[in-house]
Amino acid sequence: GGGGGQGPPCFMPPPGPPPPGGFGPPPPGPPPPHGPFPSMPPPPPGGGFGPPPPQNFGGPPPMGRGGFNGRGGGPGGYSNSPGGEKKTRDNAVYITGLAQEVTEENLEEVFGAIGRIKPDRKTGKPAITLYRDKQTNRFKGEAMIAYDDPPAANAAIEWFNDKEIFGQKVNVEFATYFEKPGGGYRGGG
């Protein structure tokens, strides 16, 4: 009988590195969606926003016949009357029918709510004029207020004309003034 030889000795595998996975930070996930809104769909083609198609009027327009020249020439609107010309101040209002006890402060409070009242050049106070009787110095119930811009004056007329202010119905209109011809100032005693 043949002798049975012994097999090779059994070797243990050397301890290798730990298996991958399970250790360390998790792999990065997909990036978050960009913004909370989905992307806008593209506008439909030919959405009517382009320039309008050229219109054909059937040939060139007829030539003008020369009847449009020489209109509107010469100065207009100047009055040579000796009393001067009455003009409207489009940024100032004239108020009549005010109560006797009304003061500049009262008017500033009410009419200043509509728009900015123009400051007086000399005093720096709001340009509010109360008209008094020359002999008695009593307030006549009339006043003028100048605004910084015409829209405010227009709004004040719409808002307060024929309305009750300080217990009395008042009339509010654009202020007017007379422009003297010649531009010179006349002295008076």
C-alpha positions in Angstrom: 0.0 0.0 0.0 1.0 3.4 -0.8 1.6 5.8 2.0 -0.6 8.8 2.3 1.3 12.0 2.4 0.3 14.8 4.5 -1.2 17.9 2.9 0.3 21.4 3.2 -0.2 23.1 6.5 -3.3 25.3 6.8 -2.4 29.1 6.8 -4.7 31.8 8.4 -5.3 34.8 6.1 -3.6 37.9 7.4 -5.9 40.4 9.0 -6.8 43.0 6.3 -8.3 46.5 6.5 -11.9 46.7 7.8 -14.6 46.3 5.1 -15.7 49.5 3.4 -19.1 51.1 4.3 -20.7 51.7 7.7 -17.9 53.9 8.9 -17.3 57.6 8.3 -19.7 60.3 6.9 -22.6 59.2 4.7 -22.1 59.7 1.0 -23.5 63.1 -0.2 -27.0 63.0 -1.5 -28.4 64.8 -4.5 -28.3 68.7 -4.2 -31.6 70.3 -3.0 -33.9 71.7 -5.6 -33.0 75.3 -6.7 -35.4 77.6 -5.0 -39.0 77.1 -3.9 -40.5 77.8 -7.3 -40.4 75.5 -10.3 -38.9 77.0 -13.4 -41.2 79.1 -15.5 -42.4 77.5 -18.7 -41.1 79.4 -21.8 -43.6 81.9 -23.2 -45.6 80.6 -26.2 -44.2 81.7 -29.6 -45.8 84.7 -31.1 -47.5 85.9 -28.0 -48.4 89.2 -29.3 -45.6 91.2 -27.7 -43.6 91.9 -30.8 -44.0 94.9 -33.0 -47.2 95.0 -35.0 -47.1 93.9 -38.6 -46.5 96.8 -41.0 -49.7 98.2 -42.4 -49.9 98.9 -46.0 -51.9 102.1 -46.7 -51.6 101.7 -50.5 -48.8 103.9 -51.5 -47.2 107.0 -50.1 -49.4 109.6 -48.4 -50.4 112.6 -50.5 -48.2 115.6 -50.3 -49.4 118.6 -48.3 -50.8 121.5 -50.3 -49.0 124.2 -48.3 -52.1 125.3 -46.3 -50.5 124.7 -42.9 -48.0 127.5 -42.8 -48.4 130.9 -41.2 -51.0 129.9 -38.5 -50.8 131.1 -35.0 -48.2 133.8 -35.6 -48.0 137.0 -33.8 -48.3 137.7 -30.1 -51.5 136.7 -28.4 -53.0 137.0 -24.9 -51.6 140.4 -24.0 -54.0 142.9 -22.7 -53.2 146.6 -23.0 -56.0 147.8 -20.8 -55.0 150.4 -18.3 -56.3 148.5 -15.3 -53.9 145.6 -15.8 -54.8 142.0 -16.5 -56.5 139.7 -14.1 -54.6 136.4 -13.8 -55.2 133.2 -11.9 -52.6 131.9 -9.5 -52.8 128.2 -10.1 -50.9 127.3 -6.9 -52.8 129.5 -4.5 -56.4 129.4 -3.2 -58.7 132.2 -2.0 -61.1 131.3 0.8 -64.2 133.2 1.8 -66.8 132.7 4.5 -64.4 131.7 7.3 -65.4 132.0 10.9 -64.2 135.0 12.8 -62.0 133.1 15.2 -60.0 131.3 12.6 -56.2 131.7 12.8 -53.3 131.0 10.5 -52.5 128.0 12.6 -56.0 126.6 12.0 -55.7 127.0 8.3 -52.3 125.5 8.2 -53.6 122.5 10.0 -56.5 121.9 7.7 -55.2 123.0 4.3 -51.7 121.7 5.0 -53.1 118.2 5.1 -53.8 118.5 1.3 -50.3 119.5 0.3 -47.2 121.5 1.3 -47.9 125.1 1.9 -45.2 127.4 0.4 -43.0 129.1 3.0 -43.0 132.9 3.1 -39.7 134.2 1.9 -39.4 136.9 4.6 -40.7 135.1 7.7 -40.1 131.4 6.7 -43.7 130.7 8.0 -46.3 129.1 5.8 -47.7 131.6 3.1 -51.1 132.1 4.7 -52.7 135.6 4.5 -55.7 136.5 6.6 -57.5 139.6 5.3 -58.6 142.1 7.9 -60.6 145.3 7.8 -58.2 148.3 7.6 -60.2 150.4 10.0 -61.2 147.9 12.7 -58.5 145.2 12.1 -61.3 142.6 12.3 -60.8 139.5 10.4 -63.1 139.6 7.3 -63.4 135.8 6.9 -61.2 135.8 3.9 -57.8 134.2 3.4 -55.3 133.2 0.8 -53.0 130.1 0.9 -50.1 129.5 -1.5 -49.1 125.9 -2.1 -45.8 124.6 -3.4 -47.4 123.2 -6.5 -50.7 123.6 -8.5 -52.1 120.1 -8.0 -52.3 120.7 -4.2 -54.2 123.9 -4.8 -56.6 122.1 -7.1 -57.1 119.4 -4.6 -57.8 121.9 -1.8 -60.6 123.5 -4.0 -62.1 120.1 -4.8 -61.9 119.0 -1.1 -63.0 122.1 0.7 -65.1 124.3 -1.6 -68.7 124.5 -0.5 -67.9 122.4 2.6 -68.2 123.3 6.3 -64.9 124.2 8.0 -64.7 125.5 11.6 -68.6 125.4 11.7 -69.2 127.6 8.6 -69.6 126.8 5.0 -66.7 128.3 3.0 -66.0 129.0 -0.7 -62.6 128.0 -2.0 -61.3 129.0 -5.5 -58.1 129.8 -7.3 -56.6 133.1 -6.1 -56.4 135.9 -8.7 -54.3 138.9 -9.0 -54.0 141.9 -11.3 -50.8 142.3 -13.3 -50.2 146.0 -14.0 -48.9 146.8 -17.5 -45.5 148.3 -17.9 -43.9 146.3 -15.1 -43.3 149.3 -12.9 -44.3 149.6 -9.3 -46.4 152.6 -8.4 -45.7 154.3 -5.1 -48.6 155.0 -2.8 -49.0 156.8 0.5 
